[in-house]
Amino acid sequence: PAHPRDVYGATKFAGEVVIGAAARRPGAAPATSLRFATIYGPGKADRHAGAALTSRLIADALAGLPVRIERGGDQVDDLVYVADAAAGIVAAALAPGELGPLYNLSTGIGISLRDFAAAVAAAIPGAEIEVGPGLEYMGPDFVYGVMDPALARADLGFLAEPDPTVNTRRFAADSGI
């Protein structure tokens, strides 16, 4: 369910409402909204610097730079790799038949930043990653949580890889590192 906490979230939800209303008009084209879990992958830091901590963590570790994150190791979030999010968009665009009004593109699994960092370190020999305790590693205004992708799985065949070790290797291959 949508419970926007700020203007950004409210405008995203308003967009869903407007799209849904337009799609219900006689003769209108069908419409579906997609909600994304926290996306990470190559290029994220270039486009969304304030929400790219997990992407920067991997990129810096791959570059051999030590990673030190002061706080947030206990924060749990649903993290989806960028290629999986893109595959979900394609699946929705190419799905035969009528779709539902809304799908969550996520793993459906919460992972702490500490566990994410440990998985990244396991995939990158010699990586130096330290994560401090606490919550809100991207700040208090960011929304963290776990989404349910069951409907996207059933209707679109969407399945995101939840293992950050696997996705760190994908990140390296996708970014040419």
Salt bridges, closest charged atoms under 4 A:
GLU16 OE1 - ARG35 NH2 2.69
ASP74 OD1 - ARG114 NH1 2.68
ASP84 OD1 - ARG170 NH2 3.00
GLU128 OE1 - ARG68 NH2 3.71
GLU130 OE2 - ARG68 NH1 3.64
